[in-house]
Amino acid sequence: MVVKVWKQTFNMVKENPKIVVPFFIVGVVNSIALYLIWMAPQRPVSYVLAPIIRAFWGEPFLHYPLNLSLVPKLFYFANILIDAIIGVLMTGVAIGLVKDAYVGDESQKFLNLRVSIKKYFLLLAVWLMMFGFSLLFTKLTGSMALLNSKPLLAAVLNYVIVILVQLFFLYPMVMIIIDKIGLFKALVNNFVFLSKHLVSSFLLVSVPALLYLPILVLQDKLQTLVRWFSPDIIIFVLGAGIFVILLINALITVAPVVLYLNNRKDN
């Protein structure tokens, strides 16, 4: 079943490349955010970001190379904001585009953004639950003494936790957009559907997520890379992460929608 879904997914994207446009939009916004954070010490960006950095971290972090050591943390905060606003909207649009491609309906392509905006707060509620549980569990693992001495193991475990949380909230957004139902019903139906397709859903999420493991390794070895090359390598690693996350998000959004639509069609 999983192989069939992946084949359908790749064929669908090949025939309807507009499906991945929402993910590229998020990637572009993240890239712009990374660039602006990198340029924080320089005008005109410094007019906005420099006072914030100076207030929370101090003047030294506005000067090279310390400014680059702060980039990952600032980008993390920016990424949360982008995901909560742009990412949630674009996920809704992508789900609608997949449905249109699945049924061969091209007439609704401009309607999907309007539907996503209309359902934004429902979609945001699902995202907030995923983010909240991910943050809670990663904080709990962060308190384990063993993981404090093994940062790479901690990073991998935290990423696994994020993937598992995403798995258990995989279909509410799909159901809100496709079935046009409320949050509570979508959550209930999600767990019902997931209980019947747990293994397939797990593989559809976990296999693409393996693409991020090299980025985790690079992040763990970041200080070594800085010594080997230069502090600017931090920007390269974060930039590569944006591209990889784009691919992962596209796969773990489109493929589960295809699985859900297949099941809907069969029933």
C-alpha positions as CSV (number, residue, x, y, z in Angstrom):
1,M,0.0,0.0,0.0
2,V,2.8,2.4,0.9
3,V,4.7,1.8,-2.3
4,K,1.5,2.4,-4.3
5,V,0.8,5.7,-2.4
6,W,4.4,6.9,-3.1
7,K,4.0,6.0,-6.8
8,Q,0.8,8.0,-6.9
9,T,2.4,10.9,-5.1
10,F,5.4,11.2,-7.4
11,N,3.2,10.8,-10.5
12,M,0.8,13.4,-9.2
13,V,3.6,15.9,-8.5
14,K,5.1,15.2,-11.9
15,E,1.8,15.9,-13.6
16,N,0.8,18.7,-11.3
17,P,4.0,20.5,-10.1
18,K,1.9,23.3,-8.7
19,I,1.2,21.0,-5.8
20,V,4.6,21.7,-4.4
21,V,4.4,25.5,-4.9
22,P,3.0,26.1,-1.4
23,F,6.1,24.4,0.1
24,F,8.4,26.4,-2.0
25,I,6.7,29.6,-0.8
26,V,7.4,28.6,2.8
27,G,11.0,27.7,1.9
28,V,11.4,31.1,0.2
29,V,10.0,32.9,3.2
30,N,12.3,31.0,5.5
31,S,15.3,31.8,3.3
32,I,14.5,35.5,3.4
33,A,14.2,35.3,7.2
34,L,17.6,33.5,7.4
35,Y,19.1,36.2,5.2
36,L,17.7,39.1,7.3
37,I,18.9,37.5,10.5
38,W,22.4,37.0,8.9
39,M,22.3,40.7,8.0
40,A,21.1,41.8,11.4
41,P,24.3,43.8,12.2
42,Q,24.1,45.7,9.0
43,R,21.8,48.6,7.8
44,P,18.9,48.8,7.2
45,V,18.1,45.4,8.9
46,S,20.0,46.6,12.0
47,Y,17.4,49.3,12.6
48,V,14.9,46.6,13.5
49,L,16.9,43.6,14.8
50,A,20.0,45.2,16.4
51,P,18.0,46.7,19.4
52,I,16.5,43.3,20.1
53,I,19.8,41.5,20.0
54,R,21.5,44.2,22.1
55,A,18.8,44.0,24.7
56,F,18.6,40.2,25.1
57,W,22.2,39.0,24.2
58,G,24.4,42.1,24.3
59,E,26.5,44.2,22.0
60,P,29.1,41.5,21.2
61,F,26.5,39.5,19.4
62,L,26.2,42.2,16.8
63,H,29.8,41.7,15.7
64,Y,31.5,39.0,13.6
65,P,31.9,36.1,14.4
66,L,29.7,36.0,17.5
67,N,26.7,37.3,15.5
68,L,26.7,34.1,13.5
69,S,26.6,31.9,16.7
70,L,23.3,33.6,17.5
71,V,21.8,32.9,14.0
72,P,20.5,29.4,14.7
73,K,18.6,30.5,17.8
74,L,17.1,33.5,16.1
75,F,16.2,31.5,13.0
76,Y,14.5,28.9,15.3
77,F,12.2,31.6,16.6
78,A,11.6,33.0,13.2
79,N,10.8,29.5,11.8
80,I,8.1,29.0,14.5
81,L,6.4,32.3,13.6
82,I,6.6,31.5,9.8
83,D,5.2,28.0,10.3
84,A,2.4,29.3,12.5
85,I,1.3,31.9,9.9
86,I,2.5,31.0,6.4
87,G,3.2,27.3,6.9
88,V,-0.3,26.6,8.2
89,L,-2.0,28.4,5.4
90,M,0.2,26.8,2.7
91,T,-0.4,23.4,4.2
92,G,-4.1,24.0,3.7
93,V,-3.6,25.2,0.2
94,A,-1.4,22.1,-0.6
95,I,-4.1,19.7,0.7
96,G,-6.7,21.4,-1.5
97,L,-4.4,21.2,-4.5
98,V,-3.8,17.5,-3.9
99,K,-7.5,16.8,-3.7
100,D,-8.1,18.8,-7.0
101,A,-5.3,16.8,-8.8
102,Y,-6.7,13.5,-7.4
103,V,-10.2,14.1,-8.8
104,G,-8.9,16.0,-11.9
105,D,-10.6,19.2,-11.1
106,E,-8.7,22.3,-12.2
107,S,-11.5,24.8,-11.6
108,Q,-10.8,25.2,-7.9
109,K,-7.1,26.1,-7.9
110,F,-7.7,29.7,-6.8
111,L,-10.4,28.7,-4.3
112,N,-7.9,26.7,-2.1
113,L,-6.2,29.8,-0.6
114,R,-9.6,31.2,0.3
115,V,-10.7,27.9,2.0
116,S,-7.4,27.8,3.8
117,I,-7.8,31.3,5.1
118,K,-11.4,30.5,6.2
119,K,-10.2,27.4,8.0
120,Y,-7.0,29.1,9.3
121,F,-7.8,29.1,13.0
122,L,-8.9,25.4,12.9
123,L,-5.6,24.5,11.1
124,L,-3.7,26.7,13.5
125,A,-5.3,24.9,16.5
126,V,-4.0,21.6,15.1
127,W,-0.5,23.0,14.5
128,L,-0.5,24.5,18.1
129,M,-1.3,21.0,19.5
130,M,1.5,19.4,17.5
131,F,4.0,22.2,18.5
132,G,2.9,22.0,22.1
133,F,3.3,18.3,22.5
134,S,6.6,18.3,20.6
135,L,7.9,21.0,22.9
136,L,6.7,19.3,26.0
137,F,8.3,15.9,25.1
138,T,11.6,17.4,23.9
139,K,11.8,19.4,27.2
140,L,11.3,16.1,29.1
141,T,14.0,14.4,27.2
142,G,16.2,17.4,27.6
143,S,16.1,16.9,31.4
144,M,17.6,13.4,31.0
145,A,21.2,13.5,32.2
146,L,22.4,10.9,29.7
147,L,21.3,13.0,26.8
148,N,23.1,16.1,28.0
149,S,26.4,14.4,27.3
150,K,25.3,13.1,23.9
151,P,24.0,16.1,21.9
152,L,23.7,14.1,18.6
153,L,21.6,11.4,20.3
154,A,19.5,14.1,22.0
155,A,18.9,15.8,18.6
156,V,18.0,12.5,16.9
157,L,15.6,11.6,19.8
158,N,14.0,15.0,19.7
159,Y,13.5,14.7,16.0
160,V,11.9,11.3,16.4
161,I,9.6,12.7,19.0
162,V,8.6,15.5,16.6
163,I,7.9,12.9,13.9
164,L,5.8,10.7,16.2
165,V,3.8,13.7,17.4
166,Q,3.2,14.7,13.7
167,L,2.1,11.1,13.0
168,F,-0.6,11.3,15.7
169,F,-1.9,14.6,14.3
170,L,-1.4,13.6,10.6
171,Y,-5.0,13.8,9.3
172,P,-7.0,16.5,11.2
173,M,-5.8,19.2,8.7
174,V,-6.6,16.9,5.8
175,M,-10.1,16.3,7.1
176,I,-10.8,20.0,8.0
177,I,-9.9,21.0,4.4
178,I,-11.3,18.0,2.4
179,D,-14.4,17.0,4.6
180,K,-15.0,20.6,5.8
181,I,-15.6,19.4,9.4
182,G,-14.9,21.0,12.8
183,L,-11.8,20.6,15.0
184,F,-13.2,18.1,17.5
185,K,-14.7,15.8,14.8
186,A,-11.5,16.0,12.8
187,L,-9.5,14.9,15.9
188,V,-11.8,12.0,16.6
189,N,-11.9,10.9,12.9
190,N,-8.1,11.3,12.8
191,F,-7.6,8.7,15.5
192,V,-10.2,6.4,14.0
193,F,-8.5,6.5,10.6
194,L,-5.0,6.3,12.1
195,S,-6.0,3.2,14.1
196,K,-6.8,1.4,10.8
197,H,-3.7,2.7,8.9
198,L,-1.1,3.1,11.6
199,V,1.7,1.2,9.9
200,S,1.2,2.9,6.5
201,S,0.9,6.3,8.0
202,F,4.1,5.7,10.1
203,L,6.1,4.7,7.0
204,L,4.8,7.7,5.0
205,V,6.0,10.0,7.7
206,S,9.2,8.3,9.1
207,V,10.9,7.3,5.8
208,P,11.0,10.9,4.3
209,A,12.1,12.2,7.8
210,L,15.3,10.2,7.4
211,L,16.4,12.8,4.9
212,Y,17.0,15.2,7.8
213,L,19.5,12.9,9.6
214,P,22.5,14.3,7.6
215,I,21.5,17.8,8.7
216,L,21.3,16.7,12.3
217,V,24.8,15.3,12.0
218,L,26.1,18.6,10.5
219,Q,24.4,20.6,13.2
220,D,26.0,18.4,15.9
221,K,29.4,18.9,14.2
222,L,28.8,22.6,13.7
223,Q,31.7,23.8,15.9
224,T,34.1,21.5,14.2
225,L,32.9,22.7,10.8
226,V,33.4,26.3,12.0
227,R,37.0,25.5,12.9
228,W,37.6,23.7,9.6
229,F,36.1,26.3,7.4
230,S,34.7,29.6,8.8
231,P,31.8,30.8,11.0
232,D,29.8,31.4,7.7
233,I,29.3,27.6,7.4
234,I,26.5,28.0,9.9
235,I,24.5,29.8,7.3
236,F,25.1,27.0,4.8
237,V,24.0,24.3,7.2
238,L,20.8,26.2,8.1
239,G,20.1,26.9,4.4
240,A,20.5,23.2,3.5
241,G,18.1,22.5,6.3
242,I,15.5,24.7,4.8
243,F,15.7,22.8,1.5
244,V,15.6,19.4,3.1
245,I,12.6,20.4,5.3
246,L,10.9,21.6,2.2
247,L,11.2,18.2,0.6
248,I,10.2,16.4,3.8
249,N,7.1,18.6,4.4
250,A,6.0,18.1,0.8
251,L,6.3,14.3,1.1
252,I,4.7,13.9,4.5
253,T,1.8,16.2,3.5
254,V,1.0,15.0,0.0
255,A,1.4,11.2,0.5
256,P,-1.0,11.0,3.5
257,V,-3.6,13.0,1.6
258,V,-3.3,10.5,-1.2
259,L,-3.7,7.6,1.2
260,Y,-6.7,9.3,2.8
261,L,-8.3,10.0,-0.6
262,N,-7.7,6.4,-1.7
263,N,-9.5,5.1,1.4
264,R,-12.3,7.6,0.8
265,K,-12.7,6.4,-2.8
266,D,-12.7,2.7,-1.8
267,N,-15.4,3.3,0.8
